[in-house]
Amino acid sequence: MAAKFASTEWIWRDGEFIPWASATIHIMSHAVHYGSSVFEGIRCYRTPDGPSIFRLDDHMQRLRDSATVLRMDVGYSADELAAACRGLVARNGLDECYIRPILMRGVGAAGLDPAASPVESYIICWPWGAYLGDGALERGVDVCVSSWQRPGPNTHPALAKAGGNYVSSQLITMEAVANGYHEGIALAPGGLVSEGSGQNIFLARRGKLITPAIDGSMLEGITRDCVIEIARELGIAVSEQRVPRELLYTADELFFTGTAAEITPIRSVDRVVIGAGAAGPLTRRLQERLLGIARGRLPDTHGWRALVHGQGQEVAAA
Ligand SMILES: Cc1ncc(COP(=O)(O)O)c(C=O)c1O
């Protein structure tokens, strides 16, 4: 059952803060009918220096890139949107939350051509715990390989985080949950591993990390990028490559990455137990490092943290 979410007081809409209940849209909005929206999912963490938004600039860049693919004019620079995210978290008085900027086509013409439908911009934030349920980060999740494949390259723009793409994700996750799993892994049209419904995937094999290469069927996750960076710093080899499905079952460790899912261990695939059936040592090391940086327990050598109440990037924690 999907978790309900806690509402907050304020939502940012096109340059102003409006009450949560006032953030309504018209039923004839182009995005409602045709999926013409682009969005981001970002986490803000409690740190010793106050709330800090993780990889804010990278998320704003991806939002603008998604808008470019959908030929949407964004009325705000990446810096303006980043400042709006900070302002919204501060105004809602939150020290830890999930942030969802969304640009969507509003009311214009009824047909498919979105040109006459102006872009409306919103940012919402709310408290959100572990995406795949309480205890998922420690105990891991049970997943299946979905019967739904990801769309092929040059069908849906998988690198754009566009609303319409998420029909595919919903089908994957609904099927998995209906069959008693926490989540599904989708294959790409050629039959190789692609990603989860809203997560990228990594496997550990003989001390090395393997993740599917960007192939036009998946989102290029920002957490995926963090894991690749951190692994290299820790001296762990990472290979971005073609991943046959059977490697999932024989992996020593398997985990999802995503802003919502963070690093979630996978303990079984299609009821085949992975490794020891619990978070493996590599997964734990990566989890500790990633969350240590995000939560301000480890130095921010990459400039990944953006303080809500400060200007620009915060200084590295001692
Ligand atoms: C389809 C899909 N793949 C992967 C990811 C992971 O991306 P990120 O790590 O940037 O959150 C997400 C989440 O945004 C997603 O929706």
The ligand as a Gaussian input file, in Angstrom:
#p B3LYP/6-31G(d) Opt

LIG

0 1
 C       13.244000       6.027000     -13.243000
 C       14.280000       6.441000     -12.243000
 N       15.488000       5.880000     -12.287000
 C       16.457000       6.221000     -11.416000
 C       16.227000       7.164000     -10.433000
 C       17.327000       7.546000      -9.490000
 O       17.746000       8.856000      -9.763000
 P       18.350000       9.812000      -8.652000
 O       19.458000       9.061000      -8.020000
 O       18.805000      11.007000      -9.399000
 O       17.244000      10.106000      -7.698000
 C       14.963000       7.774000     -10.345000
 C       14.693000       8.797000      -9.331000
 O       14.684000       9.953000      -9.619000
 C       13.970000       7.413000     -11.283000
 O       12.765000       7.964000     -11.225000

